Amino acid sequence: MNQTDSVKTVYVQNGKLLADAAGQEIGQRIDGQGKWLMPALVDLCARLREPGQQQHGTLKTEGQAARAAGFLHVILPPDTKPVQDSGALLRGLREKAFNDGGIYLHIIGAQTKGLEGNQPANMASLKQGGCIAVSNVRAAFADDDVLLRTLEYAASLGLKVFFYPEEHSLAKDGYVHDGFTASRQGLTGIPAIAETVALAKQLLMVEATGVQAHFSLLSCGASVELIKAAKAKGLPVTADVAMHQLHLTDETIDGFNSLAHVRPPLRSEADCQLLRQGVANGVIDAICSHHEPLSASAKLAPFAETEAGISSVDTFMALAAALVHQDLLTPLQLATRISQNPAQIAGIERQWQDIGGWVLVDPELEWTVSNDQFQSQGKNTPFLGAKVKGKTQQLFV
């Protein structure tokens, strides 16, 4: 089966999914009435907290949580501790993720040494070590010349660059969306233009250098229009959005709700609707979890002092199923955006196909989001107490 579909019966033998070729039961028989079967999921952005922040999570806890949600392949940004700027360290980290968490880890290398923005990292070594792309994440560059030189370097090596657009001179010390809710609560905002100005500049540099580029974690409606225009010009760009940005707005921070403190921040209702349209019409190619588990203490300080992040793999499939229930996507379109497209963007499509794997989903299963339902070590989610519908039943590999 090469696509997501509704299935009635699933046959499994020795952990391998088998087709019902002759109408006979082969191996273990699982009732699939009303369920979805889709290829193994690929997450384009998840922070598993190891190395360097094991108080929030480990490759074992977060890898197992990702796998339970249906993610077999996970892409890790380079802002770990230490920073992923050495190709020699990548293999060991990938092996530990597989041995401890049962996932295939794909690592984005640092674009500049130490993510300090002053000089290019050794991208040749990173590529030799197996990194799938490079990025400076949200760390600032010393100046635009450094950015341009790193893009030229990446282009010469055939390395893709992941952008997380944010103009630091506009974002300043903000931590929530610059809107009515922030103003009413006296919280320092990050204007939407902080994302779009950075995005527009980065797109111009992509055009000038020809580097393959992916724009991750978009949060603004205007960003969708910029990506649409770039694609119309034929630029080699793709984009993704975090699942929670398609369901939550800045009103969720009302009452100083630190569980909704995330970066990029939750934006306005208008932004949310435009992001949803971008996913529906394919301008936004993929949906990621943006999983960021945190310990309980990280969310207990006054809002401005809490750490940004949402633990999101455990609720991912319920929110994904909601997009189908709300008629935004068909099940097949959903699978494309959380499985096939992310694999293509990460440059791992051949490996994804060779390893295989299938996810069985019950889109109608109702459950309540609670701490005891979470596999992740982090319980930091604004969906606590919410009644949701849809859950991954099993991952077959």
Backbone hydrogen bonds in HBPLUS format (Angstrom, degrees):
<---DONOR---> <-ACCEPTOR-->    atom                        ^
c    i                          cat <-CA-CA->   ^        H-A-AA   ^      H-
h    n   atom  resd res      DA  || num        DHA   H-A  angle D-A-AA Bond
n    s   type  num  typ     dist DA aas  dist angle  dist       angle   num
A0037-LEU N   A0005-ASP O   3.21 MM  32  5.89 148.6  2.32 157.3 166.6     1
A0007-VAL N   A0035-LYS O   3.27 MM  28  6.08 152.9  2.34 144.3 152.2     2
A0032-GLY N   A0008-LYS O   2.71 MM  24  4.28 152.8  1.78 129.3 124.8     3
A0010-VAL N   A0030-ILE O   3.11 MM  20  5.22 163.7  2.13 150.7 154.8     4
A0030-ILE N   A0010-VAL O   3.06 MM  20  5.22 158.7  2.11 155.7 159.6     5
A0018-LEU N   A0011-TYR O   2.67 MM   7  5.14 173.8  1.68 146.3 148.0     6
A0012-VAL N   A0028-GLN O   3.02 MM  16  4.99 157.0  2.08 139.9 146.8     7
A0028-GLN N   A0012-VAL O   2.54 MM  16  4.99 145.7  1.65 168.8 160.2     8
A0013-GLN N   A0016-LYS O   2.93 MM   3  5.25 162.3  1.96 144.8 148.4     9
A0016-LYS N   A0013-GLN O   2.91 MM   3  5.25 164.1  1.94 114.5 119.3    10
A0035-LYS N   A0032-GLY O   2.98 MM   3  5.26 164.6  2.01 134.7 132.4    11
A0036-TRP N   A0361-VAL O   2.85 MM 325  5.03 162.8  1.87 148.0 153.5    12
A0361-VAL N   A0036-TRP O   2.88 MM 325  5.03 166.8  1.89 147.1 151.1    13
A0038-MET N   A0359-VAL O   3.00 MM 321  5.24 161.9  2.03 145.6 151.0    14
A0359-VAL N   A0038-MET O   2.68 MM 321  5.24 166.0  1.70 165.1 170.0    15
A0040-ALA N   A0357-GLY O   3.02 MM 317  5.01 139.9  2.19 124.3 119.0    16
A0041-LEU N   A0070-GLY O   2.97 MM  29  5.63 156.6  2.03 155.2 151.3    17
A0072-LEU N   A0041-LEU O   3.15 MM  31  5.94 150.8  2.24 142.8 144.8    18
A0073-HIS N   A0041-LEU O   3.41 MM  32  6.66 168.0  2.42 158.2 160.2    19
A0042-VAL N   A0338-ILE O   3.10 MM 296  6.14 167.3  2.12 146.2 149.1    20
A0043-ASP N   A0073-HIS O   2.94 MM  30  6.34 164.4  1.97 154.1 156.0    21
A0075-ILE N   A0043-ASP O   2.82 MM  32  5.99 151.4  1.90 163.2 172.4    22
A0290-HIS N   A0045-CYS O   2.96 MM 245  5.05 128.5  2.23 157.0 164.5    23
A0046-ALA N   A0075-ILE O   3.24 MM  29  6.35 143.7  2.38 168.4 174.1    24
A0047-ARG N   A0291-HIS O   2.82 MM 244  5.83 172.6  1.82 162.2 163.1    25
A0053-GLN N   A0049-ARG O   2.82 MM   4  4.87 141.6  1.97 160.1 164.2    26
A0081-LYS N   A0051-PRO O   3.24 MM  30  5.72 172.0  2.25 135.9 133.5    27
A0056-HIS N   A0053-GLN O   2.95 MM   3  5.91 168.9  1.96 129.3 132.8    28
A0062-GLU N   A0058-THR O   2.89 MM   4  5.86 165.0  1.91 156.6 160.7    29
A0063-GLY N   A0059-LEU O   2.94 MM   4  5.23 136.3  2.13 115.7 128.4    30
A0064-GLN N   A0060-LYS O   3.00 MM   4  5.93 161.3  2.04 141.4 146.8    31
A0065-ALA N   A0061-THR O   3.05 MM   4  6.18 147.7  2.16 135.5 144.8    32
A0066-ALA N   A0062-GLU O   2.88 MM   4  6.01 157.5  1.93 142.4 148.3    33
A0067-ARG N   A0063-GLY O   2.92 MM   4  6.13 160.2  1.96 148.4 154.0    34
A0068-ALA N   A0064-GLN O   2.93 MM   4  6.07 154.8  2.00 142.9 149.6    35
A0069-ALA N   A0065-ALA O   3.12 MM   4  6.36 137.1  2.31 138.8 149.6    36
A0069-ALA N   A0066-ALA O   3.13 MM   3  5.14 128.6  2.40  94.4 108.1    37
A0071-PHE N   A0066-ALA O   2.87 MM   5  5.15 149.4  1.97 152.8 143.0    38
A0070-GLY N   A0067-ARG O   2.97 MM   3  5.02 148.6  2.07 100.8 110.9    39
A0104-TYR N   A0072-LEU O   2.85 MM  32  6.09 177.4  1.85 165.7 166.4    40
A0074-VAL N   A0104-TYR O   2.99 MM  30  6.33 160.9  2.02 158.2 161.8    41
A0106-HIS N   A0074-VAL O   2.84 MM  32  6.05 160.6  1.88 161.5 161.9    42
A0076-LEU N   A0106-HIS O   2.82 MM  30  6.16 157.4  1.87 156.9 164.0    43
A0108-ILE N   A0076-LEU O   2.95 MM  32  6.01 168.6  1.97 168.0 164.3    44
A0084-GLN N   A0078-PRO O   3.04 MM   6  4.80 166.1  2.06 138.6 143.1    45
A0085-ASP N   A0083-VAL O   2.92 MM   2  5.69 129.5  2.18 108.7  93.5    46
A0110-ALA N   A0084-GLN O   2.82 MM  26  5.71 146.7  1.93 148.3 150.3    47
A0089-LEU N   A0086-SER O   3.23 MM   3  5.88 160.4  2.27 117.2 121.9    48
A0094-ARG N   A0090-LEU O   3.01 MM   4  6.30 158.9  2.06 156.1 162.0    49
A0095-GLU N   A0091-ARG O   2.95 MM   4  6.20 161.5  1.99 154.3 159.3    50
A0096-LYS N   A0092-GLY O   3.00 MM   4  6.16 154.9  2.06 142.8 149.5    51
A0097-ALA N   A0093-LEU O   3.01 MM   4  6.21 155.7  2.07 146.5 152.7    52
A0098-PHE N   A0094-ARG O   3.09 MM   4  6.36 152.3  2.17 146.3 153.3    53
A0099-ASN N   A0095-GLU O   2.89 MM   4  6.07 167.5  1.90 153.2 156.9    54
A0100-ASP N   A0096-LYS O   2.80 MM   4  5.69 161.8  1.84 147.6 153.3    55
A0101-GLY N   A0097-ALA O   2.88 MM   4  5.25 142.5  2.02 123.2 135.3    56
A0102-GLY N   A0098-PHE O   2.96 MM   4  4.37 135.4  2.16 109.1 118.6    57
A0132-ILE N   A0107-ILE O   3.02 MM  25  6.15 150.5  2.11 147.6 156.6    58
A0109-GLY N   A0133-ALA O   2.80 MM  24  6.13 155.1  1.86 158.1 149.5    59
A0135-SER N   A0109-GLY O   2.91 MM  26  6.38 140.0  2.07 157.7 169.2    60
A0111-GLN N   A0135-SER O   2.87 MM  24  4.73 139.8  2.03 120.2 118.5    61
A0121-ALA N   A0111-GLN O   3.12 MM  10  5.57 165.7  2.15 116.2 116.5    62
A0115-LEU N   A0112-THR O   2.93 MM   3  4.93 165.6  1.96 126.1 124.8    63
A0113-LYS N   A0119-GLN O   2.96 MM   6  6.05 156.1  2.02 158.8 165.7    64
A0116-GLU N   A0113-LYS O   3.14 MM   3  6.12 170.4  2.15 125.1 127.6    65
A0142-ALA N   A0117-GLY O   2.78 MM  25  5.25 164.7  1.81 135.6 131.7    66
A0123-MET N   A0121-ALA O   2.85 MM   2  5.53 123.2  2.18 112.3  95.4    67
A0126-LEU N   A0122-ASN O   3.06 MM   4  6.40 154.5  2.13 146.8 154.8    68
A0127-LYS N   A0123-MET O   2.82 MM   4  6.02 159.9  1.86 151.6 156.0    69
A0128-GLN N   A0124-ALA O   3.01 MM   4  6.20 158.8  2.05 142.9 149.1    70
A0129-GLY N   A0125-SER O   2.88 MM   4  6.08 139.4  2.05 140.8 152.2    71
A0131-CYS N   A0126-LEU O   3.06 MM   5  5.66 171.0  2.07 150.3 147.7    72
A0130-GLY N   A0127-LYS O   3.01 MM   3  5.15 155.3  2.07 103.3 111.3    73
A0134-VAL N   A0160-LYS O   2.98 MM  26  6.49 149.9  2.07 152.9 161.7    74
A0162-PHE N   A0134-VAL O   2.88 MM  28  6.20 160.8  1.92 157.2 163.7    75
A0139-ALA N   A0136-ASN O   2.91 MM   3  5.66 147.5  2.02 151.9 152.9    76
A0148-LEU N   A0144-ASP O   2.89 MM   4  6.13 162.3  1.92 149.9 154.4    77
A0149-ARG N   A0145-ASP O   2.91 MM   4  6.12 161.5  1.95 149.6 154.4    78
A0150-THR N   A0146-VAL O   2.98 MM   4  6.20 156.2  2.04 151.5 157.5    79
A0151-LEU N   A0147-LEU O   3.05 MM   4  6.30 150.7  2.14 148.7 156.8    80
A0152-GLU N   A0148-LEU O   3.00 MM   4  6.28 156.5  2.05 149.9 156.2    81
A0153-TYR N   A0149-ARG O   2.96 MM   4  6.14 154.2  2.03 143.2 150.5    82
A0154-ALA N   A0150-THR O   2.89 MM   4  6.09 163.5  1.92 146.5 150.7    83
A0155-ALA N   A0151-LEU O   2.89 MM   4  6.04 160.0  1.93 147.4 153.2    84
A0156-SER N   A0152-GLU O   2.99 MM   4  6.18 149.6  2.08 143.5 151.2    85
A0157-LEU N   A0153-TYR O   3.27 MM   4  6.58 133.9  2.49 140.7 152.2    86
A0157-LEU N   A0154-ALA O   3.11 MM   3  5.23 135.4  2.32  98.8 111.0    87
A0159-LEU N   A0154-ALA O   2.91 MM   5  4.96 159.5  1.95 151.5 147.5    88
A0158-GLY N   A0155-ALA O   3.17 MM   3  4.99 151.5  2.26  96.3 105.0    89
A0161-VAL N   A0212-GLN O   2.93 MM  51  6.33 157.6  1.98 151.9 157.2    90
A0214-HIS N   A0161-VAL O   2.89 MM  53  6.26 157.3  1.95 157.9 160.0    91
A0163-PHE N   A0214-HIS O   2.76 MM  51  6.11 165.1  1.78 164.9 169.6    92
A0216-SER N   A0163-PHE O   2.81 MM  53  6.01 167.7  1.82 174.7 174.2    93
A0167-GLU N   A0194-ALA O   2.73 MM  27  4.85 151.5  1.81 130.2 140.2    94
A0170-LEU N   A0167-GLU O   3.03 MM   3  5.58 149.3  2.13 112.5 121.6    95
A0171-ALA N   A0167-GLU O   2.90 MM   4  6.12 156.4  1.95 153.9 161.8    96
A0172-LYS N   A0168-HIS O   2.90 MM   4  5.59 162.2  1.94 142.7 147.4    97
A0174-GLY N   A0171-ALA O   2.94 MM   3  5.69 164.4  1.97 146.1 150.8    98
A0175-TYR N   A0188-THR O   3.06 MM  13  6.23 163.5  2.09 148.7 145.0    99
A0190-ILE N   A0176-VAL O   2.57 MM  14  5.80 142.1  1.71 160.4 174.2   100
A0179-GLY N   A0177-HIS O   2.94 MM   2  5.71 117.6  2.34 113.2  96.4   101
A0178-ASP N   A0190-ILE O   3.27 MM  12  5.01 149.5  2.37 115.4 110.4   102
A0183-SER N   A0179-GLY O   3.05 MM   4  6.28 162.8  2.08 153.9 159.1   103
A0184-ARG N   A0180-PHE O   2.89 MM   4  6.08 162.7  1.92 157.4 161.8   104
A0185-GLN N   A0181-THR O   3.13 MM   4  6.28 145.1  2.26 141.8 150.3   105
A0186-GLY N   A0182-ALA O   2.89 MM   4  5.90 110.0  2.39 139.0 156.2   106
A0187-LEU N   A0182-ALA O   2.87 MM   5  4.87 159.2  1.92 145.2 145.9   107
A0186-GLY N   A0183-SER O   3.21 MM   3  5.03 152.6  2.29  96.2 104.4   108
A0194-ALA N   A0191-PRO O   2.99 MM   3  5.59 155.9  2.05 114.2 121.4   109
A0195-GLU N   A0192-ALA O   3.00 MM   3  5.65 144.2  2.13 115.2 123.7   110
A0196-THR N   A0192-ALA O   3.28 MM   4  6.66 162.4  2.31 145.9 150.5   111
A0197-VAL N   A0193-ILE O   2.89 MM   4  5.66 164.9  1.91 143.8 147.5   112
A0199-LEU N   A0195-GLU O   2.91 MM   4  6.07 158.7  1.96 149.6 156.5   113
A0200-ALA N   A0196-THR O   2.87 MM   4  5.96 161.3  1.90 146.0 150.5   114
A0201-LYS N   A0197-VAL O   3.12 MM   4  6.31 162.9  2.15 149.1 153.2   115
A0202-GLN N   A0198-ALA O   2.94 MM   4  6.11 162.6  1.97 151.6 156.9   116
A0203-LEU N   A0199-LEU O   2.90 MM   4  6.08 153.3  1.97 149.6 156.7   117
A0204-LEU N   A0200-ALA O   3.15 MM   4  6.40 151.0  2.24 142.9 150.0   118
A0205-MET N   A0201-LYS O   3.10 MM   4  6.46 150.7  2.19 146.5 154.4   119
A0206-VAL N   A0202-GLN O   2.87 MM   4  6.15 147.2  1.98 146.0 155.7   120
A0207-GLU N   A0203-LEU O   2.98 MM   4  6.21 155.6  2.04 145.1 151.2   121
A0208-ALA N   A0204-LEU O   3.02 MM   4  6.26 147.4  2.13 138.4 147.4   122
A0209-THR N   A0205-MET O   2.96 MM   4  6.07 149.6  2.05 145.5 152.3   123
A0210-GLY N   A0206-VAL O   2.74 MM   4  5.43 147.2  1.84 146.6 154.3   124
A0213-ALA N   A0236-PRO O   3.02 MM  23  6.28 176.1  2.02 170.7 171.1   125
A0238-THR N   A0213-ALA O   3.14 MM  25  6.65 135.2  2.35 141.0 153.8   126
A0215-PHE N   A0238-THR O   2.88 MM  23  6.21 166.5  1.89 143.7 146.3   127
A0240-ASP N   A0215-PHE O   2.95 MM  25  6.49 146.7  2.07 156.9 159.2   128
A0218-LEU N   A0240-ASP O   3.22 MM  22  6.50 172.2  2.23 152.2 149.9   129
A0223-SER N   A0220-CYS O   3.14 MM   3  5.31 135.3  2.35  99.4 111.4   130
A0224-VAL N   A0221-GLY O   3.10 MM   3  5.42 133.2  2.33 104.2 115.7   131
A0226-LEU N   A0222-ALA O   3.19 MM   4  6.55 151.7  2.28 144.3 151.8   132
A0227-ILE N   A0223-SER O   2.99 MM   4  6.26 158.8  2.04 151.8 156.8   133
A0228-LYS N   A0224-VAL O   2.92 MM   4  6.10 156.6  1.97 146.1 153.3   134
A0229-ALA N   A0225-GLU O   2.96 MM   4  6.16 158.1  2.01 146.8 151.8   135
A0230-ALA N   A0226-LEU O   2.99 MM   4  6.18 154.2  2.06 143.0 150.4   136
A0231-LYS N   A0227-ILE O   2.93 MM   4  6.16 159.1  1.98 152.9 157.7   137
A0232-ALA N   A0228-LYS O   3.00 MM   4  6.21 151.3  2.08 143.1 151.4   138
A0233-LYS N   A0229-ALA O   3.10 MM   4  6.38 134.6  2.32 139.1 150.4   139
A0233-LYS N   A0230-ALA O   3.17 MM   3  5.15 130.9  2.43  93.2 106.0   140
A0235-LEU N   A0230-ALA O   3.08 MM   5  5.57 161.5  2.11 158.0 152.1   141
A0234-GLY N   A0231-LYS O   2.91 MM   3  4.95 151.5  2.00 101.6 110.9   142
A0237-VAL N   A0235-LEU O   2.86 MM   2  5.65 133.3  2.08 109.8  95.3   143
A0285-ASP N   A0239-ALA O   2.91 MM  46  5.53 125.1  2.21 133.2 145.0   144
A0286-ALA N   A0239-ALA O   3.28 MM  47  6.63 146.4  2.40 144.5 151.8   145
A0241-VAL N   A0286-ALA O   3.16 MM  45  6.67 140.8  2.32 140.2 149.6   146
A0288-CYS N   A0241-VAL O   2.97 MM  47  6.17 157.8  2.02 142.2 149.5   147
A0245-GLN N   A0242-ALA O   3.03 MM   3  5.51 140.9  2.19 111.6 122.3   148
A0243-MET N   A0288-CYS O   2.93 MM  45  6.04 147.6  2.04 168.6 171.4   149
A0246-LEU N   A0243-MET O   3.06 MM   3  5.55 155.9  2.12 112.8 120.2   150
A0247-HIS N   A0244-HIS O   3.18 MM   3  5.29 163.3  2.21 105.8 110.7   151
A0248-LEU N   A0244-HIS O   2.98 MM   4  5.89 148.4  2.08 159.1 164.1   152
A0252-THR N   A0249-THR O   3.00 MM   3  5.88 168.3  2.01 124.7 128.4   153
A0250-ASP N   A0267-ARG O   2.69 MM  17  5.04 141.1  1.84 142.5 145.4   154
A0253-ILE N   A0250-ASP O   3.18 MM   3  5.79 161.3  2.21 114.4 119.1   155
A0254-ASP N   A0251-GLU O   3.04 MM   3  5.43 162.5  2.07 112.6 117.7   156
A0256-PHE N   A0253-ILE O   2.93 MM   3  5.44 114.2  2.37 148.9 151.5   157
A0257-ASN N   A0253-ILE O   3.07 MM   4  4.65 153.5  2.14 114.2 120.5   158
A0260-ALA N   A0257-ASN O   3.10 MM   3  5.82 163.5  2.13 118.2 123.4   159
A0261-HIS N   A0258-SER O   3.01 MM   3  4.98 162.5  2.05 107.6 109.9   160
A0309-GLY N   A0261-HIS O   2.82 MM  48  6.25 165.9  1.84 146.0 145.6   161
A0272-CYS N   A0268-SER O   2.98 MM   4  6.28 162.0  2.02 150.1 155.1   162
A0273-GLN N   A0269-GLU O   3.00 MM   4  6.25 159.7  2.04 150.5 155.0   163
A0274-LEU N   A0270-ALA O   3.09 MM   4  6.30 155.6  2.15 146.8 153.2   164
A0275-LEU N   A0271-ASP O   2.90 MM   4  6.15 153.4  1.97 154.3 162.0   165
A0276-ARG N   A0272-CYS O   3.00 MM   4  6.25 155.5  2.06 147.1 153.7   166
A0277-GLN N   A0273-GLN O   2.98 MM   4  6.26 152.6  2.06 142.7 150.2   167
A0278-GLY N   A0274-LEU O   2.92 MM   4  6.13 150.8  2.01 140.8 149.0   168
A0279-VAL N   A0275-LEU O   2.98 MM   4  6.32 146.2  2.09 146.9 155.4   169
A0280-ALA N   A0276-ARG O   2.94 MM   4  6.19 159.7  1.98 148.0 153.9   170
A0281-ASN N   A0277-GLN O   2.89 MM   4  6.09 160.4  1.92 155.8 159.4   171
A0283-VAL N   A0278-GLY O   3.03 MM   5  5.02 113.8  2.48 144.3 154.9   172
A0284-ILE N   A0278-GLY O   2.97 MM   6  5.19 178.3  1.97 119.9 120.0   173
A0282-GLY N   A0279-VAL O   3.38 MM   3  5.23 152.3  2.46  95.9 103.8   174
A0287-ILE N   A0337-ARG O   3.01 MM  50  5.83 153.9  2.08 143.5 141.9   175
A0292-GLU N   A0310-ILE O   2.90 MM  18  5.19 159.0  1.94 133.7 136.0   176
A0298-ALA N   A0295-SER O   3.09 MM   3  5.52 143.2  2.23 109.8 119.7   177
A0299-LYS N   A0296-ALA O   3.21 MM   3  5.84 164.2  2.23 117.1 121.7   178
A0300-LEU N   A0297-SER O   3.27 MM   3  5.15 170.4  2.28 105.7 108.2   179
A0307-GLU N   A0298-ALA O   3.04 MM   9  5.59 163.0  2.07 152.1 157.5   180
A0305-GLU N   A0302-PRO O   2.75 MM   3  5.48 148.1  1.85 130.4 140.2   181
A0306-THR N   A0303-PHE O   3.11 MM   3  5.35 160.2  2.15 110.3 116.5   182
A0311-SER N   A0380-ASN O   2.77 MM  69  5.31 169.2  1.78 148.2 151.8   183
A0316-PHE N   A0313-VAL O   3.27 MM   3  4.99 151.1  2.36  94.9 103.4   184
A0319-LEU N   A0315-THR O   3.09 MM   4  6.32 163.5  2.12 161.0 165.3   185
A0320-ALA N   A0316-PHE O   2.83 MM   4  6.05 147.4  1.94 147.1 157.9   186
A0321-ALA N   A0317-MET O   2.79 MM   4  5.93 161.1  1.83 147.7 152.1   187
A0322-ALA N   A0318-ALA O   3.06 MM   4  6.26 142.8  2.20 136.4 146.5   188
A0323-LEU N   A0320-ALA O   3.08 MM   3  5.38 132.2  2.32 102.9 114.7   189
A0324-VAL N   A0321-ALA O   3.00 MM   3  5.22 132.1  2.24 101.7 114.6   190
A0325-HIS N   A0321-ALA O   2.89 MM   4  6.25 162.7  1.92 154.5 159.8   191
A0326-GLN N   A0322-ALA O   2.81 MM   4  5.88 144.0  1.94 144.6 153.6   192
A0328-LEU N   A0323-LEU O   2.88 MM   5  5.31 145.5  2.00 165.6 175.9   193
A0329-LEU N   A0323-LEU O   3.24 MM   6  5.91 152.5  2.32 126.9 129.3   194
A0327-ASP N   A0324-VAL O   2.92 MM   3  4.97 161.0  1.96 109.3 113.6   195
A0334-LEU N   A0330-THR O   2.90 MM   4  6.14 159.3  1.94 157.0 163.0   196
A0335-ALA N   A0331-PRO O   3.00 MM   4  6.26 161.8  2.03 148.0 152.1   197
A0336-THR N   A0332-LEU O   3.06 MM   4  6.31 152.7  2.13 145.5 152.8   198
A0337-ARG N   A0333-GLN O   3.17 MM   4  6.42 149.8  2.27 145.8 152.7   199
A0337-ARG N   A0334-LEU O   3.06 MM   3  5.26 121.0  2.42 100.1 114.3   200
A0338-ILE N   A0334-LEU O   3.10 MM   4  6.36 129.5  2.37 147.9 161.7   201
A0339-SER N   A0335-ALA O   2.88 MM   4  5.49 116.1  2.30 144.1 154.4   202
A0341-ASN N   A0336-THR O   2.82 MM   5  5.62 161.1  1.85 153.5 160.1   203
A0343-ALA N   A0339-SER O   3.18 MM   4  6.31 153.4  2.26 144.9 152.4   204
A0344-GLN N   A0340-GLN O   3.04 MM   4  6.36 155.3  2.10 154.2 161.1   205
A0345-ILE N   A0341-ASN O   2.88 MM   4  6.12 164.7  1.90 159.4 163.7   206
A0346-ALA N   A0342-PRO O   2.93 MM   4  6.04 160.3  1.97 148.7 153.4   207
A0348-ILE N   A0343-ALA O   2.97 MM   5  5.26 153.5  2.04 161.4 160.7   208
A0347-GLY N   A0344-GLN O   3.08 MM   3  5.08 147.7  2.19  98.8 108.8   209
A0352-TRP N   A0348-ILE O   2.80 MM   4  5.95 165.7  1.82 163.6 168.7   210
A0353-GLN N   A0349-GLU O   2.91 MM   4  6.07 152.7  1.98 147.3 153.7   211
A0354-ASP N   A0350-ARG O   2.88 MM   4  6.11 161.0  1.91 150.9 156.7   212
A0355-ILE N   A0351-GLN O   2.88 MM   4  5.98 169.0  1.89 157.9 160.0   213
A0356-GLY N   A0352-TRP O   3.04 MM   4  5.91 149.5  2.14 132.2 141.5   214
A0358-TRP N   A0396-PHE O   2.75 MM  38  5.07 149.8  1.84 142.4 153.0   215
A0396-PHE N   A0358-TRP O   2.73 MM  38  5.07 169.0  1.74 160.7 163.0   216
A0360-LEU N   A0394-GLN O   2.88 MM  34  5.30 170.7  1.89 162.0 165.2   217
A0393-GLN N   A0360-LEU O   2.70 MM  33  5.44 163.5  1.73 156.1 160.8   218
A0394-GLN N   A0360-LEU O   3.35 MM  34  5.30 153.6  2.42 136.0 139.5   219
A0362-ASP N   A0391-LYS O   2.99 MM  29  5.55 167.1  2.00 165.7 161.6   220
A0365-LEU N   A0362-ASP O   3.48 MM   3  5.65 165.9  2.50 106.8 110.7   221
A0391-LYS N   A0362-ASP O   3.04 MM  29  5.55 150.0  2.13 132.8 141.8   222
A0390-GLY N   A0365-LEU O   2.70 MM  25  4.97 159.7  1.74 147.1 146.6   223
A0367-TRP N   A0388-VAL O   2.97 MM  21  5.59 158.8  2.01 147.9 153.2   224
A0388-VAL N   A0367-TRP O   2.87 MM  21  5.59 166.8  1.88 177.2 173.1   225
A0369-VAL N   A0386-ALA O   2.91 MM  17  5.50 165.5  1.93 162.7 163.2   226
A0385-GLY N   A0369-VAL O   2.74 MM  16  5.20 169.9  1.75 148.1 149.6   227
A0373-GLN N   A0370-SER O   2.97 MM   3  5.34 154.5  2.03 111.5 119.8   228
A0374-PHE N   A0371-ASN O   3.12 MM   3  5.40 161.3  2.15 109.8 115.7   229
A0381-THR N   A0379-LYS O   3.03 MM   2  6.00 114.4  2.48 114.7  98.7   230
A0386-ALA N   A0383-PHE O   2.88 MM   3  5.35 161.9  1.92 141.4 143.5   231
